[in-house]
Amino acid sequence: MSADVVIAGAGPNGLMLACELSLAGVRPIVLERLPARTAENRANGLVGQVVRMLDRRGLYGRLGGGSEPPRPTPAFVFGALPLDLSALDDNPLYLLQTPQLRIEQVLEERAVELGVEIRRGHELTGLTQDAEEVVADVAGPDGPYRLRARYLVGADGGRSVTRKLTGIGFPGVTRNSTVSRTASVAVPPELVDPATGGLNVPGYGLVPPFMHHRTEHGLFVFAPFPGRSTLVTTMEWEPGAAEDDGLPPLTLEELGESVRRVLGADLPLGPATGPGPHLMRRLAGGNTRLAGRFRDGRVLLAGDAAHVHSAIGGPGLNLGLQDTVNLGWKLAAEIRGWAPPGLLDSYEAERRPAAERVVMHTQAQSALIAPGEEVTALRRLFTELLGDRNVVRHIAGTMAGADVRYDMGAGDVHPLVGRWAPDLSLDTGDGTGPVRLAELTADARPLLLDLTGDASLAGEAAGWDDRVKAVTARLLDPATTNAPGARDGSAGPRGSGGPGDGESGEITALLLRPDCYVAWASSSPRPDSAERAALRAALARWFGAP
């Protein structure tokens, strides 16, 4: 074999998957058709559960998050309607304003640290597979060659060559009714409101920063990123609009005319100054599509190769990077020989419903920003609904992906089981002071956390000590199962119980999969024989025979 896994695509998803596989002791090779990282910034940050996931791999600080743990954002936007999250005591929505260029740089640096081979200027052109291997045809700078691997993963974007080579369908809808224009610009500093950071547009009024601002004629966004060039975006509804490569590149004059149509006022725009790259982009239409299947034998799809949707609300990297964290350890388990039956198939079973949720809420948001009196009436109703804290919690959980609850099997009785593990502060008894749960998950190993006090529960994992890390500790902060997602009653991919589901006392033990979802949990000070048997069953279900 040339490698254990060939990954097509060195964007954030491909690089994150390479890191996850390497942490699990598997050798990937990453192929990227571009000779160097693109200078085009395709996203301006991370939104949702992925911020906390990157923290649990030790990458949050490296991505610009600072030395403190991530904190939820007090406000966001849903369908160009303000989302006040400040009143939520279990706010699940996290942001990290790091441009995609920097995300790719950090993930590539981490992959190289872990020994990953990244081949730029190498493009997947064909593949064949049988019951034992995948053979990839590659076009490289020195000519064509072949790679043999146990598996191949397509993380090569919405126009995925991998998906096309396997014949996997990509059903969905294409809209040709919108044109968005985005540019890095300079605006007169006297127009920036010092109190809010918003933009006072002469003849129109104040536009809040970093918010989708809808009018009856389109959408306007003012994004004054600290330390980076300011972005101005418009979206207009133009029936019959479609991408046309024959159009000249976007200019500031064209963007200014679009601003005038959307706001009904002129906005002075100048060229961006300072370090680039500076964006100047026009996009017509868009797609919402979901791959017919995420796996074809030894070939799998992740990220945009498996699903594309509107970018509204910024869910793309949240969805794609969590795909790779879900897939990485399962693929490694297959290659290393300890995977229980059906483990790799659980990748699609768990991630397809998550993708369907993103498709749903991005389509709903797109409907809410469209022009028309009927939409305006719908927005008034939504504004009333957003005055209800439970509605806000539900929407925030949906946008964050915190409403996801995976099916963990017969022992799935504790309200935390199947959900994302809550943040915990621990004393592990080594004299180093408080330890965050995130510090115990950076190695991407399954984790049994015994908080019972007598350390007897950790011994139940003795037969899996080559795969599962057992840690005994004392809980420093009161931490109950009343955690984000465990009691909000949200109808995520699995569905869940009603409000109050999850208020079951202090956590005393957790079994975490490498993707930080809870496979088993207890709130008993002394778990009895039935709970211990359920723990052993969960260990076998997810991590193979002892």
LINBELBEL-V707280 format. One record per backbone hydrogen bond with DSSP energy under -0.5 kcal/mol. CO is the residue of the C=O (numbers start at 1). NH is the residue of the N-H. If there is no record, write none. Layout:
# LINBELBEL-V707280
CO/NH
CO/NH
This chain:
# LINBELBEL-V707280
3/150
4/150
4/151
5/7
5/29
6/8
6/153
7/9
7/31
8/155
11/15
12/16
13/17
14/18
15/19
16/20
17/21
18/22
19/23
20/24
21/26
22/25
26/28
27/4
27/5
28/117
29/7
29/31
30/119
31/9
32/121
32/122
34/121
40/42
43/100
46/96
48/51
48/52
49/52
49/53
50/54
51/55
52/56
54/57
54/59
54/60
55/58
59/63
60/65
61/64
61/66
71/95
74/85
74/86
76/83
78/81
81/78
82/84
83/76
83/85
85/88
87/89
88/91
92/94
93/73
94/48
96/46
96/98
99/102
99/103
100/104
101/105
102/106
103/107
104/108
105/109
106/110
107/111
108/112
109/113
110/114
111/116
112/115
116/118
117/30
117/119
118/120
119/32
119/122
123/139
126/137
128/135
133/130
134/136
134/149
135/128
136/147
137/125
137/126
138/140
138/145
139/123
140/143
143/140
145/138
147/136
148/2
148/3
149/134
151/6
152/300
153/8
153/155
154/302
157/160
160/164
161/165
162/166
163/167
163/168
164/167
169/292
171/290
173/288
175/286
176/241
177/238
178/285
179/236
180/283
181/234
182/281
183/185
183/232
184/272
185/230
186/270
188/191
189/192
191/193
191/200
193/197
198/193
198/200
199/201
199/207
200/202
201/204
201/205
205/201
206/208
207/199
208/211
211/213
212/214
213/220
215/218
218/215
219/235
220/213
221/223
221/233
222/210
223/225
223/231
225/228
230/185
231/223
232/183
233/221
234/181
235/219
236/179
236/238
238/241
244/247
251/255
252/256
253/257
254/258
255/259
256/260
257/261
258/262
259/263
259/264
260/264
270/186
279/184
281/182
283/180
286/175
288/173
289/308
290/171
294/301
296/299
298/152
299/296
300/154
302/305
303/306
303/307
306/291
308/289
311/314
314/47
315/319
316/320
317/321
318/322
319/323
320/324
321/325
322/326
323/327
324/328
325/329
326/330
327/331
328/332
329/333
330/334
331/335
332/336
333/337
333/338
333/339
340/343
342/346
343/346
344/347
345/349
346/350
347/351
348/352
350/354
351/355
352/356
353/357
354/358
355/359
356/360
357/361
358/362
359/363
360/364
361/365
362/366
363/367
364/368
365/369
366/370
367/370
372/376
373/377
374/378
375/379
376/380
377/381
378/382
379/383
380/384
381/385
382/386
384/387
385/388
387/389
388/392
389/393
390/394
391/395
392/396
393/397
394/398
395/399
396/400
397/401
397/402
397/403
400/49
401/404
406/408
409/412
411/413
411/414
414/417
416/419
418/406
419/518
424/437
425/476
425/477
426/428
426/435
427/474
435/426
436/439
436/440
437/440
437/441
438/441
441/444
446/469
447/449
447/512
448/450
448/471
449/451
449/510
450/473
456/459
457/460
458/461
459/462
461/464
462/465
464/467
464/468
467/446
468/470
469/448
471/450
474/427
479/507
481/483
483/486
483/487
487/500
490/492
498/501
500/502
500/503
502/504
505/481
508/451
509/522
510/449
510/512
511/519
511/520
512/447
513/516
516/421
517/513
518/418
520/511
522/508
522/509
524/527
528/532
529/533
530/534
531/535
532/536
533/537
534/538
535/539
536/540
537/541
538/542
539/543
540/544
